[in-house]
Amino acid sequence: MKKYSIYLLLVTLALNLQSCELIGDIFKAGVWTGIIFVVVIIALVIWLVSKIF
């Protein structure tokens, strides 16, 4: 029984570590998406201001 508990613990740790990596990748993608979005908005505002003046 103790042998199975160790295997269960190892499988649980392996699954949890993979999910943490996935969440980290999602946040990295979110940061880059946010940066690109802000740059596009700033470029749009500059373009609109240059068209007005």
BAMI-385995 format. One record per residue (C-alpha): residue number from 0; residue in three letters; y, z, x. Coordinates in steps of 0.001 Angstrom, whole numbers, plus 524288, in hexadecimal, padded with zeros to 5 digits. Example, Ala and Ser with C-alpha at 12.3 -4.5 7.8 and 13.67 -1.06 7.14 Angstrom:
! BAMI-385995
k/r/v/w/u
0/ALA/7EE6C/81E78/8300C
1/SER/7FBDC/81BE4/83566
//
This chain:
! BAMI-385995
k/r/v/w/u
0/MET/80000/80000/80000
1/LYS/80945/8034E/80B26
2/LYS/806AA/7F5DF/810FF
3/TYR/80B1B/7EF48/8046A
4/SER/81759/7F7A4/803E3
5/ILE/81B7A/7F2EC/81159
6/TYR/81946/7E4B7/80D74
7/LEU/820DC/7E6C7/800EB
8/LEU/82BFF/7ECD4/8089B
9/LEU/82C41/7E162/81223
10/VAL/82C4F/7D74F/80721
11/THR/83727/7DE91/80016
12/LEU/83F5B/7DF3D/80C7C
13/ALA/83D39/7D0D0/80F42
14/LEU/84181/7CD02/80187
15/ASN/84D76/7D5CC/801F7
16/LEU/851E2/7D080/80F1E
17/GLN/850E6/7C289/80A2A
18/SER/858EC/7C5C0/7FE27
19/CYS/86371/7CC11/806A7
20/GLU/86416/7BFB5/80ED7
21/LEU/8655C/7B792/8027E
22/ILE/8707B/7C002/7FD7A
23/GLY/87731/7BEF9/80AA9
24/ASP/87627/7B01F/80A32
25/ILE/87BDE/7AFE9/7FC82
26/PHE/88778/7B80A/800F7
27/LYS/88985/7AF38/80CC9
28/ALA/8898F/7A357/803E4
29/GLY/892ED/7AA69/7FAD6
30/VAL/89C5D/7AD4D/805DC
31/TRP/89C72/79F2D/80A7F
32/THR/89DD8/79A27/7FC9B
33/GLY/8A954/7A35D/7FA96
34/ILE/8AFE1/79F11/80733
35/ILE/8AE5A/790A3/803BB
36/PHE/8B375/79342/7F5FD
37/VAL/8BF92/79A3A/7FB22
38/VAL/8C253/78F5E/804F9
39/VAL/8C139/7850B/7FA49
40/ILE/8CA5E/78CB3/7F152
41/ILE/8D470/78E6C/7FC34
42/ALA/8D3B1/77FE5/7FF77
43/LEU/8D58E/77C8F/7F109
44/VAL/8E177/7856C/7EFFB
45/ILE/8E77B/77F7B/7FC48
46/TRP/8E4F2/771C7/7F709
47/LEU/8EB16/77522/7E9D6
48/VAL/8F709/77B44/7F044
49/SER/8F8D8/76F41/7F8F7
50/LYS/8F816/76652/7ECF3
51/ILE/90252/76E6B/7E5C0
52/PHE/90BF4/76E30/7F10D
//
